[in-house]
């Protein structure tokens, strides 16, 4: 069932918001059970896990979304099935190869990559996630190419619900054996979540087209691959630069748990303290910063096939309109997230992690103002990939990753900065990557934005920040942190929406597009 770009995006935003809440609740529960030291071990292995999943999928989710969007526009279902089979074959083959290597050389890999030897147990527990996640991501890319976002959205929900249901049991069951085994139990809960999501999306594929599901394997695998060299070449043309971009980002992510604790030791901290500080930065502050990015994920998922379809039809005005629509949605929803994370960073962290982790709030407050650049990064990259400029995304990602990684080591190793040096470097990397993507889009297609409209959103954003800060300091002095955050967030967000409506940034036609309730809500909004 094909959906419009806006409809599909809203479905993914709703599902992404729910899964983010579950995902963050998962981390809060985990941090309270295994503490900063356990979160440090968790963050040492998880980046490597995501890197290996990136290698396994080989950029195929984006590539198949683009190719399927084009074959659907050309009304060629046979070619669509061929692309899907090729993508599943490549992802399955690579994942099996990587899993065998990890099983054989896990001890050596752990010794080379991790400062703490206990991370070896956690790595072993993570291995089964790789093939399950790889196959699931390819199937999601297939549905995204057909511009049907419901299977992706529901599979994400299923995955998080199962993971959340099991994390406490699996972590507590192994806690008596040591913190590393408890952390391994937490990683193992990811396996069951991924498997549940995969089973759902397989059921959706079979339900959607039993004939297509039967035809998918109607020929021997090697014969199908050898007879589809041109299709394989088309997939690789998109997948390779996407893979390289993600590998660069993943390498930088993998290097962090090695570089930052080592740099902190150079700065004068003990190994145990350095692991704990890194756990606060990467396991507590950064996940809070990334929490609202389900918005940009949703936009980027919808944007690749939407832009690819418009570009295939040589409809330049539609290409520009869809990209601008994505940028506008990003700023309208991302701006208040930036404001709230900035002004309520410290009380939020105290509420979530406890008073002993008040320093996490300081780190988040330093990161939050730059989150507005982070929100734009994924949609801008998706637009370039949909336009067949994936190699440009790779170049920009490489530049920003190198700058960030080098800055992260030198700033963090300086005693005057310590863990705050990692914050500075991350902010530099986020800002540079986003500006490079935007400059590339301007250069390639002459993309422009309405500065007046964006300026109105910025004014509403600043007034929201001032009002939220004032309300928190003067209106709710003798209340609990939870009540303070709830009341201040509600009032300042309501003011932000009123300002957008008053300045005619939001109107009846925008609200009407919201699935299920848009027509009912639209009666309360004026025309733009």
Protein Blocks (a to p, Z undefined) as FASTA:
>chain_A
ZZdfklmmmmmmmmmmmmmmmmmmmmmmmmmmnommlmmmmmmmmmmmmmmmmmmnnomm
mmmmmmmmmmmmnopaklmmmmmmmmmmmmmmmmmmmmmmmmmmmmmmmmmmpmblklmm
mmmmmmmmmmmmmmmmmmmmmmmmnopaklmmmmmmmmmmmmmmmmmmmmmmmmmnojkl
mmmmmmmmmmmmmmmmmmmmmmmmmmmommlmmmmmmpcfklmmmmmmmmmmmmmmmmmm
mmmmmmmmmmmmmmmmmmmmmmmmmnopafklmmmmmmmmmmmmmmmmmmmmmmmmmmmm
mmmmmmmmmmmnopaklmmmmmmmmmmmmmmmmmmmmmmmmmmmmmmmmmmnojklmmmm
mmmmmmmmmmmmmmmmmmmmmmmmmnopmmmmmmmmmmmmmmmmmmmmmmmmpmklmmml
mmmmmmmmmmmmmmmmmmmmmmmnopacdfklmmmmmmmmmmmmmmmmmmmmmmmmmbcf
klmmmmmmmmmmmmmmmmmmmnomacfklmmmpghjlmmmmmmpccZZ
